[in-house]
Amino acid sequence: MKLSQILSQLLVEYADRPLPLSVLLNQVGSSGFGTISGILTMPMLIPLPIPLAGFSTLVGSGIIMAGCQLALGYEKPYLPQRIARIELSPAASQKILKNINRLLQPLERMSRHRFSRFSNSWWGSRITGVCLAWDALLMSLPLPIPLTNLIPAYTILFLAIGLLEFDGLFILIGYGMTMVTTIFFASIAGTIWQLASHWLQVLIKS
């Protein structure tokens, strides 16, 4: 089942009640990792205020766990109860799901089964799992800098769609976006290091 179809079902089922992430645990098998990674990263794709301190870190830790499990060869994902119990209010979940569906539908129309060596092979799954975990780690960093959540979140989305649709091209794009994301965060770290070194020298001289 496509991720947009899953979201459409959730829009109907949770129109007037909080949406718990525990519903993701019902999405098992070959699509489980893609489903969990795709839906967990949804709130990070839409600039909505979420009244929960450390939300990106909590959500990111769920994707990190799913990515690590995929990299280790698990057949089905598992989420700890603390993450599975997270709930979004009806108003927030409806707005998030509708906006994400507008984004997903054109992407899913472009995706199809191809480059199976990346989407079906055991080594491809392990590389994808490592990329998911790494991108989620970067997404969860509490940095007060624009795009530090969005860039890795969209990278995770491409990898998730690739897993759901068995689309090796989307997974390859996700690999490339992972490299770009890594370079982006490395440049931020380099800038912070230079600024810290500069101010340290100023303090020493003074």
C-alpha positions in Angstrom: 0.0 0.0 0.0 1.2 3.5 -0.9 2.1 5.9 2.0 -0.5 8.4 0.7 -3.2 5.7 0.9 -2.2 5.0 4.5 -2.4 8.7 5.3 -5.8 9.0 3.6 -7.1 6.1 5.9 -5.7 7.9 8.9 -7.4 11.2 7.9 -10.7 9.4 8.0 -10.1 7.2 11.1 -8.6 10.0 13.2 -10.6 13.0 12.1 -11.9 13.7 15.5 -9.5 12.0 17.9 -5.7 12.2 18.7 -3.5 10.3 16.3 -1.1 7.9 18.2 2.1 6.7 16.5 1.3 3.2 17.8 -0.8 2.7 14.7 2.5 2.4 12.8 3.2 -0.8 14.6 0.4 -2.4 12.5 2.5 -1.7 9.4 4.8 -4.7 9.4 6.7 -6.8 6.9 8.6 -5.4 3.9 6.8 -2.0 4.1 7.1 -1.5 7.8 10.5 0.3 7.8 9.4 2.7 5.0 6.0 3.3 6.7 7.4 4.1 10.1 10.3 6.3 8.7 7.9 8.1 6.4 5.2 8.9 8.9 7.6 9.7 11.8 9.3 12.3 9.7 6.0 13.9 8.6 5.8 16.5 11.3 9.3 17.7 10.4 8.3 18.4 6.8 5.6 21.0 7.7 6.5 24.1 9.6 3.8 23.8 12.3 4.4 24.5 16.0 4.3 21.2 17.9 3.8 21.7 21.7 6.3 19.1 22.8 9.8 19.9 23.9 12.4 17.8 22.2 9.9 16.5 19.7 12.5 16.3 16.8 14.8 14.4 19.1 12.1 11.9 20.1 10.9 11.4 16.6 14.4 11.1 15.3 15.3 8.5 17.8 12.4 6.3 16.5 13.8 6.6 12.9 17.3 5.9 14.2 16.0 2.7 15.8 14.2 1.7 12.6 17.2 2.4 10.5 19.5 0.4 12.8 17.1 -2.5 12.8 17.0 -2.4 9.0 20.8 -2.2 8.8 21.1 -5.2 11.1 18.7 -7.3 9.0 15.5 -7.2 11.1 12.5 -8.4 9.1 10.0 -6.2 11.0 10.5 -2.8 12.8 9.9 -2.3 16.5 9.3 1.0 18.4 9.6 1.4 22.2 6.4 2.3 24.0 7.6 5.8 24.8 7.7 6.7 21.1 4.7 4.7 20.1 2.6 6.5 22.7 3.2 10.0 21.1 -0.1 11.5 20.0 -0.9 14.5 17.7 -4.0 16.5 18.3 -6.8 16.1 15.7 -6.3 19.6 14.3 -2.5 19.2 14.0 -2.7 15.7 12.5 -5.3 16.7 9.9 -3.3 19.7 8.8 0.0 17.7 8.7 -1.6 14.7 6.8 -3.3 16.8 4.2 -0.2 18.8 3.5 2.0 15.7 3.3 -0.4 14.0 1.0 -0.2 16.9 -1.4 3.6 16.4 -1.5 3.5 12.6 -1.6 1.0 12.0 -4.4 3.2 13.6 -7.2 6.3 11.8 -5.8 4.5 8.5 -5.8 3.3 8.9 -9.3 6.9 9.2 -10.4 8.0 6.1 -8.4 7.8 2.5 -9.6 9.7 -0.8 -9.2 13.2 -0.3 -10.7 16.8 -0.9 -9.9 16.0 -3.8 -7.7 19.6 -4.3 -6.7 19.2 -1.3 -4.5 15.6 -1.9 -3.3 15.6 -5.6 -2.8 19.2 -6.8 -2.1 20.3 -7.5 1.5 23.3 -5.1 1.1 21.1 -2.4 -0.3 18.8 -2.7 2.7 21.7 -2.4 5.1 23.1 0.8 3.4 19.6 2.3 3.4 19.2 1.5 7.1 22.5 3.2 7.8 21.5 6.3 5.8 18.1 6.4 7.6 19.8 6.3 11.0 22.4 8.9 10.1 19.8 11.3 8.5 17.6 10.9 11.5 20.5 11.7 13.9 21.2 14.9 12.0 17.5 15.8 11.9 17.2 15.4 15.6 20.0 17.8 16.5 18.5 20.8 18.3 20.2 23.5 16.2 18.6 27.0 16.0 19.5 27.2 12.3 17.0 27.2 9.3 16.7 24.0 7.2 18.6 21.9 9.7 15.4 19.8 10.2 13.9 20.1 6.7 16.9 18.9 4.6 17.4 15.5 6.4 13.6 15.1 6.7 13.2 15.2 3.0 16.1 12.9 2.6 14.4 10.4 4.9 11.1 10.8 2.9 12.8 9.8 -0.4 14.4 6.8 1.3 11.0 5.8 2.8 9.2 6.0 -0.5 12.0 4.0 -2.1 11.5 1.3 0.5 7.7 1.4 0.2 7.6 1.3 -3.6 10.7 -0.9 -4.0 12.1 2.0 -6.2 15.9 1.8 -6.4 16.0 5.2 -8.1 14.4 7.0 -5.1 16.8 5.1 -2.8 19.8 6.2 -4.9 18.4 9.8 -4.8 18.2 9.4 -1.0 21.8 8.3 -0.9 22.8 11.4 -2.9 20.7 13.6 -0.6 22.4 12.0 2.4 25.8 13.0 1.1 24.5 16.6 0.5 23.0 16.6 4.0 26.3 15.4 5.5 28.2 18.2 3.7 25.7 20.8 4.8 26.0 19.8 8.5 29.8 19.5 8.2 29.9 23.1 6.9 27.8 24.2 9.9 30.2 22.4 12.2 33.2 24.0 10.5 31.7 27.4 10.8 30.9 27.0 14.5 34.5 25.7 15.1 36.0 28.7 13.3 33.8 31.1 15.3 34.6 29.4 18.6 38.4 29.4 17.8 38.2 33.1 16.9 36.4 34.1 20.1 38.7 31.9 22.1 41.7 33.7 20.7 40.1 37.1 21.4 39.5 36.1 25.0 43.1 34.9 25.4 44.5 38.1 24.0 42.3 40.2 26.2 
